[in-house]
């Protein structure tokens, strides 16, 4: 998107440098991430950035409506409702596919999540890229051109809310087995909060505790929640000493209810140039005859699971819980990033935090996924290069 920087990067790129870059990340914790790290950042022009921010603000306007909780109450009825929900979400991730419409580049909203993403890994990624490509110092991954130190302070405030670090935990299901555990490691290193598995929590009355490395029992006063409920429900083998539906004496950094409220569930409510025609299956009057132009998606799945890309009439008719699925128009991702051998598609996730006292979310940073396949996900990009996770860099 910014020819000057794309040319500079591609001229300086080598397989050897890419391997050094990967090994540099792996050396931080003697662990190589299991997801594919893309070879390059995505250079975002001022024009595309303005479009992304306009699209984000349109999403935020819906979330800020006085009747938003009423609009999304059904999402909790269809899932697990957790007590002590706060006024608004703490985290927001807004995903845009970089598409083509009427011959012009236009970001289109693919998904929105009231859930944290790789907040800690992404800013480290920026430093790693600059180390191997010093000219990238001229660009920034941060929406408002803040420093890395300012960024870290903002996310620390969101995760900890001023509480002692030992009383704040990052909670996940078997964190050591998660694809995103590199982000957990950077969170523990840079924020200073422990990583705890759901099975390690101890309930006493309305309080939860965990044991630190010295074996001392420590009260949990705030949970930075990374648990995905559909994964938890599949893990019948796990023995928990508490339930998420318990009335607990603690705070949430990312209350679980917002994962359901701010999800694909709100896509049918969003209208405008950055949004895709989306219909709840239970509201579908008739099945379109041009199904090759549609994709069928479960509302509350994660990481693309359950999506039917080549949808048929039989697929739609086979869905029994129609209030849990959406039918969405396909979009035309534009191959936009010039690799050494062809062009690559991109999806930009804008990362936001919304601290308790703030009237509106703060747009902070971003995550980018590159693809040569039919879709963005890993299974569509096996054995391909210049694909995978990276970050977008903006002009200052």
C-alpha positions as CSV (number, residue, x, y, z in Angstrom):
1,X,0.0,0.0,0.0
2,X,3.0,2.3,0.4
3,X,5.2,1.5,-2.6
4,X,8.4,3.2,-1.1
5,X,8.4,1.0,1.9
6,X,7.3,-2.1,0.1
7,X,10.2,-1.8,-2.3
8,X,12.7,-1.1,0.5
9,X,11.6,-4.1,2.5
10,X,11.6,-6.5,-0.5
11,X,15.0,-5.4,-1.5
12,X,16.4,-6.0,2.0
13,X,14.6,-9.2,2.6
14,X,16.3,-12.6,2.6
15,X,15.4,-16.1,3.8
16,X,18.4,-15.9,6.2
17,X,17.2,-12.7,7.7
18,X,13.7,-14.1,8.1
19,X,15.1,-17.2,9.9
20,X,17.1,-14.9,12.2
21,X,14.0,-12.9,12.9
22,X,12.0,-16.0,13.9
23,X,14.9,-17.3,16.0
24,X,15.1,-14.0,17.8
25,X,11.5,-14.3,18.9
26,X,12.0,-18.0,19.9
27,X,15.1,-17.0,22.0
28,X,13.0,-14.8,24.3
29,X,11.5,-17.9,26.0
30,X,13.2,-20.8,24.3
31,X,9.9,-21.3,22.4
32,X,9.1,-21.0,18.7
33,X,5.4,-20.0,18.2
34,X,3.3,-22.7,16.6
35,X,1.4,-20.2,14.3
36,X,3.1,-19.1,11.2
37,X,4.9,-15.7,11.5
38,X,4.7,-13.8,8.2
39,X,7.8,-12.6,6.6
40,X,6.7,-9.0,6.3
41,X,4.7,-6.3,7.9
42,X,1.7,-4.8,6.0
43,X,2.2,-1.1,5.1
44,X,-1.0,0.9,5.6
45,X,-1.4,4.1,3.7
46,X,-3.0,7.2,5.3
47,X,-6.1,6.7,3.1
48,X,-6.6,3.0,4.2
49,X,-6.0,4.0,7.8
50,X,-8.7,6.7,7.6
51,X,-11.1,4.1,6.2
52,X,-10.3,1.6,9.0
53,X,-10.8,4.2,11.7
54,X,-14.1,5.3,10.1
55,X,-15.3,1.7,10.0
56,X,-14.2,1.1,13.7
57,X,-16.1,4.2,14.8
58,X,-19.2,3.0,13.0
59,X,-19.0,-0.3,15.0
60,X,-18.4,1.6,18.2
61,X,-21.4,3.8,17.7
62,X,-23.6,0.7,17.7
63,X,-21.9,-0.6,20.9
64,X,-22.4,2.7,22.6
65,X,-26.2,2.8,21.9
66,X,-28.3,3.0,25.1
67,X,-30.2,-0.1,24.1
68,X,-27.1,-2.2,23.2
69,X,-27.5,-4.5,26.1
70,X,-31.2,-5.0,25.3
71,X,-30.3,-5.7,21.7
72,X,-27.8,-8.4,22.6
73,X,-29.4,-10.0,25.6
74,X,-30.4,-13.0,23.4
75,X,-26.7,-13.7,22.9
76,X,-26.4,-14.5,26.6
77,X,-29.6,-16.5,26.7
78,X,-28.1,-18.7,24.0
79,X,-24.8,-19.2,25.9
80,X,-23.4,-19.0,29.5
81,X,-24.4,-15.9,31.4
82,X,-21.8,-14.8,34.0
83,X,-22.8,-12.6,37.0
84,X,-21.4,-9.1,37.8
85,X,-21.2,-7.8,34.2
86,X,-19.7,-4.4,33.9
87,X,-21.1,-1.4,31.9
88,X,-19.0,-2.0,28.8
89,X,-16.4,-4.3,27.4
90,X,-12.7,-3.9,28.4
91,X,-11.3,-5.2,25.1
92,X,-12.4,-4.9,21.5
93,X,-11.0,-6.5,18.3
94,X,-12.4,-5.3,15.0
95,X,-11.4,-7.3,11.9
96,X,-11.5,-5.9,8.4
97,X,-10.8,-7.8,5.2
98,X,-9.0,-5.5,2.7
99,X,-11.3,-5.9,-0.3
100,X,-12.2,-4.5,-3.7
101,X,-15.5,-2.9,-4.4
102,X,-16.4,-1.1,-7.6
103,X,-12.7,-1.1,-8.6
104,X,-11.6,0.6,-5.3
105,X,-9.9,-0.7,-2.2
106,X,-12.4,-0.8,0.7
107,X,-12.0,-2.5,4.1
108,X,-15.0,-4.7,5.0
109,X,-15.9,-5.8,8.5
110,X,-15.4,-9.5,8.8
111,X,-15.8,-9.9,12.6
112,X,-15.9,-8.0,15.9
113,X,-15.0,-9.5,19.3
114,X,-15.5,-8.1,22.8
115,X,-12.4,-10.1,23.8
116,X,-8.7,-9.6,24.1
117,X,-6.2,-10.5,21.3
118,X,-2.4,-10.6,21.1
119,X,-1.9,-7.2,22.9
120,X,1.5,-8.1,24.3
121,X,3.0,-10.0,21.3
122,X,2.1,-7.3,18.8
123,X,4.2,-4.5,20.2
124,X,7.2,-6.8,20.7
125,X,6.8,-7.8,17.0
126,X,7.3,-4.2,16.1
127,X,10.6,-4.0,17.9
128,X,11.8,-7.3,16.3
129,X,11.0,-6.0,12.8
130,X,12.8,-2.7,13.5
131,X,15.9,-4.6,14.6
132,X,16.2,-6.3,11.2
133,X,14.9,-3.5,9.1
134,X,15.9,-0.2,10.8
135,X,14.1,2.0,8.3
136,X,10.8,0.7,9.8
137,X,11.5,3.2,12.7
138,X,9.8,5.8,10.3
139,X,6.5,3.9,10.7
140,X,4.4,2.9,13.7
141,X,1.9,0.1,14.5
142,X,0.1,2.4,17.0
143,X,-3.1,4.2,15.9
144,X,-2.2,7.5,17.7
145,X,1.6,7.3,17.2
146,X,2.2,6.7,20.9
147,X,5.4,5.1,22.2
148,X,5.8,1.5,23.1
149,X,6.1,2.6,26.8
150,X,2.8,4.5,26.6
151,X,1.2,1.5,24.9
152,X,2.3,-0.8,27.6
153,X,1.0,1.5,30.3
154,X,-2.4,1.6,28.7
155,X,-2.8,-2.1,28.4
156,X,-1.4,-2.6,32.0
157,X,-4.1,-0.3,33.3
158,X,-6.7,-2.2,31.4
159,X,-5.5,-5.6,32.7
160,X,-4.7,-4.6,36.3
161,X,-6.9,-1.6,37.1
162,X,-4.4,-0.5,39.7
163,X,-4.5,-3.8,41.7
164,X,-1.3,-5.5,42.9
165,X,0.1,-7.7,40.2
166,X,0.0,-10.9,42.3
167,X,-3.8,-10.5,42.7
168,X,-4.4,-10.3,38.9
169,X,-4.1,-13.4,36.8
170,X,-4.2,-14.3,33.1
171,X,-6.7,-17.2,33.0
172,X,-6.8,-19.8,30.2
173,X,-7.5,-23.5,29.5
174,X,-4.2,-25.4,29.7
175,X,-2.2,-22.2,28.7
176,X,0.9,-24.3,27.9
177,X,-1.0,-26.0,25.0
178,X,-2.5,-22.8,23.4
179,X,-1.3,-21.5,20.0
180,X,-1.2,-18.0,21.5
181,X,1.0,-18.8,24.5
182,X,3.8,-16.6,23.2
183,X,1.5,-13.7,24.0
184,X,0.9,-15.0,27.5
185,X,4.7,-15.2,28.1
186,X,5.2,-11.6,27.0
187,X,2.2,-10.6,29.2
188,X,3.8,-12.3,32.2
189,X,7.2,-10.7,31.4
190,X,6.1,-7.1,30.6
191,X,2.9,-6.7,32.7
192,X,4.1,-9.0,35.6
193,X,0.9,-11.1,36.1
194,X,0.9,-14.9,36.6
195,X,-0.6,-17.3,34.0
196,X,-3.1,-19.7,35.6
197,X,-5.0,-22.7,34.2
198,X,-8.8,-22.9,35.0
199,X,-8.2,-26.2,36.8
200,X,-5.7,-24.6,39.3
201,X,-8.2,-22.1,40.8
202,X,-9.4,-22.8,44.3
203,X,-12.8,-21.6,45.5
204,X,-13.5,-20.6,49.1
205,X,-16.9,-18.9,49.6
206,X,-17.2,-16.2,47.0
207,X,-13.4,-15.8,46.5
208,X,-11.0,-17.6,44.2
209,X,-7.3,-18.4,44.9
210,X,-4.3,-19.7,43.1
211,X,-1.0,-21.0,44.4
212,X,2.1,-19.1,43.4
213,X,5.5,-20.6,42.7
214,X,6.3,-20.8,46.4
215,X,3.1,-22.7,47.0
216,X,1.4,-19.8,48.8
217,X,-2.3,-19.4,48.3
218,X,-3.0,-16.0,46.8
219,X,-6.4,-14.3,46.4
220,X,-7.5,-13.5,42.8
221,X,-9.0,-10.0,42.7
222,X,-9.1,-9.6,38.9
223,X,-9.1,-12.0,36.0
224,X,-7.6,-11.1,32.6
225,X,-9.8,-13.6,30.9
226,X,-8.6,-15.6,27.8
227,X,-10.9,-18.5,28.2
228,X,-13.1,-19.3,25.2
229,X,-16.3,-20.9,26.4
230,X,-16.9,-23.2,23.3
231,X,-13.5,-24.7,24.0
232,X,-14.2,-25.1,27.7
233,X,-17.5,-26.9,27.0
234,X,-15.7,-29.4,24.7
235,X,-13.3,-30.2,27.5
236,X,-15.4,-32.6,29.6
237,X,-12.2,-34.0,31.0
238,X,-11.3,-30.9,32.9
239,X,-12.2,-30.7,36.6
240,X,-12.9,-27.1,37.7
241,X,-13.3,-26.2,41.4
242,X,-15.6,-23.3,40.5
243,X,-18.1,-22.3,37.8
244,X,-18.1,-19.2,35.6
245,X,-21.8,-18.8,36.6
246,X,-20.8,-18.5,40.3
247,X,-21.4,-15.1,42.0
248,X,-17.7,-14.3,42.7
249,X,-16.1,-11.5,44.6
250,X,-13.6,-10.3,41.9
251,X,-13.2,-8.0,38.9
252,X,-13.0,-9.0,35.2
253,X,-10.5,-7.6,32.7
254,X,-12.7,-8.7,29.8
255,X,-16.0,-9.9,31.4
256,X,-17.0,-13.2,29.6
257,X,-20.5,-11.9,28.7
258,X,-18.9,-9.4,26.3
259,X,-17.5,-12.3,24.2
260,X,-21.1,-13.1,23.3
261,X,-22.6,-9.7,23.1
262,X,-19.9,-8.3,20.8
263,X,-19.5,-11.1,18.3
264,X,-20.9,-12.1,15.0
265,X,-24.3,-11.7,16.8
266,X,-24.2,-7.9,16.0
267,X,-23.3,-8.2,12.3
268,X,-26.9,-8.1,11.1
269,X,-27.4,-4.8,13.0
270,X,-24.5,-3.0,11.2
271,X,-25.4,-1.2,7.9
272,X,-23.1,0.9,5.8
273,X,-20.3,0.9,3.3
274,X,-17.8,-1.0,5.6
275,X,-20.3,-3.8,6.4
276,X,-21.3,-7.0,4.7
277,X,-24.9,-8.1,4.1
278,X,-25.5,-10.5,7.0
279,X,-28.7,-12.3,8.0
280,X,-29.5,-14.4,11.0
281,X,-30.6,-17.8,9.7
282,X,-33.7,-17.7,11.9
283,X,-34.7,-14.4,10.1
284,X,-34.0,-15.7,6.6
285,X,-37.2,-15.4,4.5
286,X,-36.0,-17.5,1.6
287,X,-32.8,-19.2,0.7
288,X,-30.9,-17.2,-2.0
289,X,-30.5,-18.9,-5.4
290,X,-26.9,-17.6,-5.8
291,X,-25.5,-19.4,-2.7
292,X,-22.0,-19.4,-4.4
293,X,-21.9,-15.8,-3.2
294,X,-22.5,-16.6,0.4
295,X,-20.8,-18.2,3.4
296,X,-22.5,-19.9,6.4
297,X,-21.0,-19.1,9.8
298,X,-21.8,-20.2,13.4
299,X,-22.3,-17.1,15.6
300,X,-20.1,-18.0,18.5
301,X,-17.3,-20.2,17.2
302,X,-13.7,-19.1,17.3
303,X,-10.7,-19.2,14.8
304,X,-13.0,-20.0,11.9
305,X,-14.3,-23.3,13.2
306,X,-17.6,-24.4,11.7
307,X,-17.6,-22.0,8.7
308,X,-19.0,-23.4,5.5
309,X,-17.4,-21.6,2.6
310,X,-19.1,-23.4,-0.3
311,X,-22.6,-23.4,1.2
312,X,-25.5,-25.4,-0.3
313,X,-29.3,-25.3,0.2
314,X,-28.9,-28.7,2.1
315,X,-26.3,-27.1,4.5
316,X,-28.8,-24.4,5.4
317,X,-31.7,-26.8,5.8
318,X,-29.6,-29.1,7.9
319,X,-29.1,-26.4,10.6
320,X,-31.5,-27.1,13.4
321,X,-30.5,-24.2,15.7
322,X,-31.0,-21.4,13.2
323,X,-30.7,-18.6,15.7
324,X,-27.1,-19.7,16.1
325,X,-26.0,-19.2,12.5
326,X,-25.6,-16.3,10.0
327,X,-25.6,-16.3,6.2
328,X,-23.2,-13.7,5.0
329,X,-22.4,-12.3,1.5
330,X,-18.9,-13.2,0.4
331,X,-16.5,-10.3,-0.1
332,X,-13.8,-9.9,-2.7
333,X,-10.4,-9.8,-0.9
334,X,-8.0,-8.0,-3.1
335,X,-4.4,-9.4,-3.4
336,X,-2.7,-6.2,-2.3
337,X,0.7,-7.0,-0.8
338,X,3.5,-7.5,-3.2
339,X,5.6,-10.5,-2.3
340,X,8.7,-11.6,-4.3
341,X,6.4,-14.0,-6.3
342,X,2.9,-12.7,-6.5
343,X,0.4,-10.8,-4.4
344,X,-1.1,-11.6,-1.0
345,X,-4.4,-10.8,0.7
346,X,-4.7,-9.1,4.0
347,X,-7.0,-8.8,7.0
348,X,-6.4,-6.1,9.6
349,X,-7.6,-6.4,13.2
350,X,-7.7,-3.1,15.1
351,X,-7.1,-3.7,18.8
352,X,-8.8,-1.4,21.3
353,X,-9.1,-1.1,25.1
354,X,-11.9,0.5,27.0
355,X,-11.0,1.5,30.5
356,X,-13.7,1.7,33.1
357,X,-13.8,5.5,33.4
358,X,-13.6,6.3,29.7
359,X,-16.6,7.3,27.6
360,X,-15.3,5.5,24.5
361,X,-12.7,2.8,23.6
362,X,-9.1,3.7,22.8
363,X,-8.0,2.4,19.4
364,X,-4.4,1.3,20.1
365,X,-2.6,-1.1,17.8
366,X,-3.3,-3.8,15.2
367,X,-2.8,-7.4,14.1
368,X,-2.6,-8.4,10.5
369,X,-3.1,-11.8,8.9
370,X,-1.8,-12.5,5.4
371,X,-3.2,-15.1,3.0
372,X,-2.7,-16.6,-0.4
373,X,-5.6,-19.1,0.1
374,X,-9.3,-18.9,-0.4
375,X,-9.7,-17.8,3.2
376,X,-7.5,-16.2,5.8
377,X,-7.2,-19.2,8.2
378,X,-4.3,-21.5,8.6
379,X,-5.8,-24.5,6.8
380,X,-6.1,-22.4,3.6
381,X,-2.5,-21.4,3.7
382,X,-0.6,-24.6,4.4
383,X,2.8,-24.9,2.7
384,X,2.7,-21.2,1.5
385,X,5.1,-18.4,2.2
386,X,4.5,-14.7,2.9
387,X,1.4,-15.7,4.9
388,X,0.4,-15.8,8.5
389,X,0.4,-13.4,11.4
390,X,2.1,-10.0,11.3
391,X,1.3,-6.4,12.0
392,X,0.4,-3.3,10.1
393,X,2.6,-0.2,10.0
394,X,1.1,3.3,9.5
395,X,2.7,6.4,8.1
396,X,3.5,8.9,10.9
